[in-house]
Structure formats: C-alpha cells, structure tokens
Amino acid sequence: MQILGKEVAIGSVDRELRLLWEQDKASTNASLMNLAVYSENDGAILRNSDLVQEITREHACRAILIGIDRDDPKASIRAWITAHCHLRHGRKSVCCEQIAFQLTGRATGRLRNTVFAHLNSDLPLVFWWQGELSSIFSERLYSLIERFVFDSSQWSDPAESFKCIERALKNANNFSPMDMEWTRSYAVRLAVAGLYDDPLAKQSLEYTNSIRIKVHPNHKMAGLQLLAWIIQSNGWKPLMDKRQDTEISDRFCFETNEGVEVTAVVETASSAAPIAELEISSPDCTVRVSRGADSRYLHQLLNVGSHRVEQSTPVSGNDPAELFMAQLSRGGKNSLFRMIIPTFLSFLGVNEEEIYGTNIE
Amino acid sequence: MNNPFRKDLVSRSQPEACTVVIFGATGDLTHRKLIPALYNLQLEGALPAGVKIVGFARREKTDEQFRSGLEEINRKVSRSGHDDEVWADFAQKIHYHQSEFQDADGYKRLAESLEEIDQERGGKGNRLFYIASAPSFFDDVLESLKDAGLNSCRAGCWSRVIVEKPFGIDLPSAQHLNEVVNKTFQEKDTYRIDHYLGKETAQNIMVLRFANAIFEPLWNNNYIDHIQITCAENLGMEGGRGGYYDKAGALRDMVQNHLLQLLSLVAMEPPTDLTADGVRDEKVKVLRSLRQWDTPELVAENVVRAQYTEGHVDGEKCVGYCQEDRVDPESTTEAYVALRIMIDTWRWSGVPFFVRMGKQLPKKATEISVHFKEPPTVLFNALSGGVPGGNVLVIRIQPDEGISLRMVSKIPGARLRLEPVKMDFHYSTSFGKGSPEAYERLLLDSMAGDATLFARRDEVEEAWKFIDHIESAWHESSNPPPVADYVAGTWGPKEADDLLAEGGRKWRRL
C-alpha cells in the first residue's frame, strides 16, 4: 500500500492534505475536476494509482481512488493521501493530489458519504467505473456525477448494464455516460469521416450495399456502436426481420435513403486488433479502415473509380489510461454517443419498455 | 451535400478536400510553418483525404528534392515529432511546380497540373492558393492566377486565396492590393492571415469576455481605468532581418496587424453571432472609432518611437539598432513604439489604451492587461501604505499563456495591512497537452470556409488609415517628432514612461 502514500485517519484527510502542500512550496497544486476511480476488483486500487499518475500528466485533477471489497467480513474504511507531480514543459512542477479509500464489508454502504465529502467544490465529478456495474450504481450515486466513464467490453451482460445506463440518463440531468468502447472507435470514425470528405465517396454513400466490421471478441460492443453510428449518421432504416446472428457474426440489414439494401456484418476474430477492420462498399466505391493486431497505425484506403487514396495515421493502443485521457480531451456532453444509443440498444435486442422494468442486483 | 459522418464528430466547421498551392514554396514560412502544420493535421487525422499540396517557386527542383527538403525541416520543427510512416503517405500528397512568378506559361502549366490532380481525385476542383512569397510578388501572382483562369472554379467547388502579411505598407498600397485581390477573388474567398488570431489565448479573449458573466458588466469606462497591450521581443535583427525591418519598422510590422487585432478583440461589442462577419463587423467598428492622431503635434503627444542603443540582453552584448546588419546607419526607423490610443465610443470614452512593441527588450512576452479603477479609499487610505494598487486582469498571449487577476488582500496579523495577491491560471498547468500551432487552425478554417479568424478588407484598411497618419507625421512633416533611444535590454525609453505618467499610471512590469 506504500504506493498510495501516507495512511491517514478518515477524519483528518483534509488536514493531512494541507500539511502535504505546506511541506513543498515549489510545487503548484492544480485541479480542473474531481476524478473518482472505482473498482471492486482485488488489488485494483494500486494499479489505479499508476493510472492516475499517467492521467495527471495531461489532466489536472483531485483524484479519489475507491477500492471496494464487499465480501470481507470486517467493516472498515482506510484512507491514504499522496500527490502526483510532473514537470510541465520542463519548467514548473505541477502536482495533483490523490486520496485513496479502501472500503470493506458493510462499510461499503458508507461510500457516498465518505468519498463525496472530499470532493473539490465547484469542480465537475468524473467517475470512472471499472468492471461490472453493481447495486452501488444507484440514483443516489449517479445523481452526483457529471461524467460517467465505463468500459462495456468488461461487462458480461451488456444489454442489462446498458439498460441501467439508459435509466440513469433519463433520471439524472447532468449525467453524461462515456463508454471506453466508443472511445476505441474514435480513430476509426475520424478516418471514415475523412475518407468520405472525398466528393465521389460521398456521392456513393447512399448506394452502399455492404458493411463489414471485424473486431476482437472482447470488443463486440465497439463494433456494434460503430455500426450504429454509420446507420444513425445516414438515417438508414433497419430491416429487423432480416437479422441473423451466429456465434462469430451478427448480420443486419438496412435500407438507405435511396432504397438500396445494405447488408452489415459484425464479425469477431480472436487474433484481431480490438477494432480490426471496417469496410463500407458500394458498386463504385470501397472505403476500408484497418489495423493489424500489433500495429500502431490505422491504414485507410479509398477506392472510387480510378481514384485511390491510401494513408496511415498513428493511433494509440488499448491502454486504459490513454483511452481515458483521449476521452477527457474531447470534453463536451458526448452527444454523438447519446445519439447512437437507441440504435445500438436495438442491436442488443433492448427496447425502451424494458429499460424501466429492470434492476441490477 | 455535407458529409454525414462529420456531424458532431468534432465541434468545428468541416474542412473540405482541396489542392493547396503554396507560392513561395522554397521559403522559410513554407518549411517551418505551413508544411509542419499540414503534416500535424494529417497526423491527427484532421486533414481531409484527398488534400494535395503543390509548391510553386522559382528554383529548379524535382518533387523528390522538394519533399526531402521539407522532411529535413519537419523532423526538426514538427510539434508532434516526425513519424516516418505518416510522412511517407503525407509526402505523396506533395508536388513541386517550378515557375517564375511572372511567367504566364508557368501558370498555364499549373492549371494543367491542377486539372490532372482534379481528374485523379474524381473531378472535384477545390483550390486554396497560399501566397507566401515576398510581398513584391503579390500583384504578379494574383494577376497571373486570374489570367490563367485559376481564380474561377466549377459549380459546387471553390477557389480561395490566403494572403500573408504584410498586407500593404500603407493605406494606398493596401487598397491597391485589395483591389487586385478582389478583382481576382471575391472578398468571401479572401483570407488575410494574421497568425496571432490563431493563437489559443487570442481566441480565448472572446470566451473570457462573453462566456463569463462577471467580466462584461465591468468592461467599460465606469470600471476600467486603462488597458495596456504589450509585445516585447528580446531579439534584434538576427538572421538578416534588418533589411526588411528597416523598411517596415515596429508600427507597420506589429502594431498595424497583430496588436490592433488584439485591441479590437478586447474592445469590441458582443457580436450578434459567431459567424465570420458577425465577429468582424464588431471588430471593424472599433477600428473605425480610433481617434486619429492626424497632426505631427498629436503624434508627438500620443506616440513615442525609439531605437535601442548598445546594451545587454540575456547576458549577451548586443549592438545598437543602427549598427545592426542590413540596417541603414542613418536610419530613423523605430525598433520600439508606444502609443496612447483612444476609442471614441460610448463604452470606451475616456479610457486610454496604451500599446507598446519593442525589440531588444529584457524578455519575450505578449500580453493584454486591463487595469481597473481603484475603489474609493475612504476606508483604507488612513492605513500606512494605503491601498496597494487596483485590480489588474492580465491575458497572457505568449509565452506561458494564461490569465491572472490581481486583487488586494489583508496580510494575516493583528494589524490591518493590505497587499496585492494574484490569482493565476496557466494553460500549461491546467492543460498538460500542448496547443496546436496557429497555422493548423487557420489552414483548417480556410479549407472549411470559416473566415472568422482572418482579417477582412475594411479591417485592414481602417487599421492602415490610423497608422498612416503617424507614419506621415514621422516621415513627411517638416517638424517630425524625435526618435528616442533606450539601452538594449531595458524596458524602452523614458518618453514611453512619460506617456503614461499623467494620471499616475505606469507600464506594467512583465
């Protein structure tokens, strides 16, 4: 637990933080948000301290790490404080404070009161939930959160968990969900948008007859979200009765605004990169964005008539800190993600009526 | 037809694929700024697919030689580093076109090359002409573009021109250039670049003023005593710059464009919307309202010009301005200028704007400081030391971009003693990630048809109108105001301090 810094009594966290800053006058304390990182996995709190060290290089925050062990018979709350410091532009040492809480047994019920007593006032709360959603994700919690970051690739039952997210969206005014799977597809979406800036490619879009998305089995949500984005952006209509799912692929059918039937396949391959390939084809045009399993480049190809564009752009890996930072950098209310949720949920077989009748325990 | 995939993907206007033709492609601006900016846009996936770049210059070069020269510099200056794989793709977009600027045949061949590129790209013919050549070629380039028919475009396409500063050397030359430009391109397709407007902090001026309810009610002559705009440089005429500078001077080189642009952003009324003309309409009103210093006497009262003499900057010995390389030893060109500017509007009546720009000053810094009036001293004036100055809001443009606010606070203790304290926001502290280069933003904006951060014809001409009176008093009157001097490495001449001394004001110590 040394990595978490100095262990302090719960009642004296603020006083100890003040003392920490008084010891080092050369540093600047910076914070633009409260960042809570929550995990119910054993040992995650230590790994998360390393993640926060990375994140604070670019995003000044007050970090609050929360480790939960509900199975521990003993009810306890322990707290540690430390600061993550970085030299900015080779000049100034900028530090962000971190408070770590470990809650066990019945004390986990005191999460909200304990943790949220230590937020920096007026700054938004970004809550990074790692792993499966649990009963702790309730209105009492999410009503306090501005941005809720999760990774649906870690969920065993995405349909059920997304229903909870959708309910939170309806119930809480300022709640803005952000899925790391959606972040993973950002570079692909940007590349597709860039290729369709080409006027001929743009003209061919409504004549699309095939979409093929290949993803790693762990990242099927990213594939489905990508498909939802394509369909939603173009306003194409689903032909639900033509849907076919197999173990390795989901097949959907849509109709473009020009009445062309589009067959879309989301397939998985265990040797593939998280999002390995997206290909959109019409009789005259192929747009392909692909990435090798170990490649740090996204290859982009546009083939339209006799015109061909090929280019590569570097993309970040699948590292959670990098993904999280990329998500934070874009800021905003994530309106595009919210826009595609209904279509995406329909791919998961979830309809609106189901959302309000479900509880997670 | 808009690209549906761009909707909400990034919150900015959509850049369109085009061919960028750079005139003066072998120059420093192309190598150090334009190509690295386009490369970084490609690196971030922001450059539309199908963008092609054609370098137009006089020297004989092959595509390969041109690319390898650009690559060598990009390795050194690109803000995101240099990635060989990305460069390999990017370089394929770059072509070289050798021609004299006045050679009609060269433009004819250019038109054919562009046609080929368009054919290859599927018939779309958007073109962005970037005139980065020496100003003396502006006319030739523009007229030749027109003669070759390159100013017009097919239906549904666009043809735009970006013109680098200096945009004229006085009002008549600017008007002439505007006429030449507007005979060739419509005003809506003309982008006069002022890279200061592409800087993050310059863009933040409007956000600070209009997105924070606490400032705008105070932003007038009821609460503001005066405003200072400072651009300090700690360099002289290195790198052969003296030749250009001695003809231009600080007033034309920096004040006419960058500093008056900053002034208009600070002083303008809230625009009705954020469209290019919405913002520029308000900026030009400020420039139209500048009180004209139109006699030598008024210039002598309100403007100070100066040259540096031998001294030390950053511990290094430096020569005086007239001893600099390529500077006329008898030169009266100003390396420093300080102005009192009055804006005759309801909002700014009686509020002086002090603007200064100088070479060989102690450090490099550009900032705007808003000095608020002091509160009534009835409560604290009896205290020893009194009230230590009023509130000052500082907007730092470069380096160390940020905003600070000086306030007065009580020193802890049994006695009532007051001291100034500073609330400080640094971009670099709060946002670890570096800002994009101004040229990246401006190039994307021009591809997207967003001219908000570019100067409009009337802005440029109004600014020259103000500057010309001063230049005329200095160089054409029988009784010109004197040229003051200051030791290199100091904060300018005493005469500039005297400009503020009335009313007990002082230049802010940077």
Interface residues (C-beta under 8 A of the other chain):
Chain A: T28 A30 L32 T56 R57 E58 H59 A60 H86 R88 H89 R91 K92 V94 A187 R189 L190 A191 V192 A193 G194 L195 Y196 D197 D198 P199 L200 K202 Q203 L205 I230 S233 N234 G235 Y297 Q300 L302 V304 G305 S306 H307 V309 E310 Q311 S312 T313 P314 S329 G332 S335 L336 M339
Chain B: M1 N3 P4 F5 R6 K7 D8 L9 V10 S11 Q14 P15 E16 A17 Q42 L43 E44 G45 A46 L47 P48 A49 G50 D83 E85 V86 D89 F90 E120 R121 G122 G123 K124 H426 S428 T429 S430 F431 G432 K433
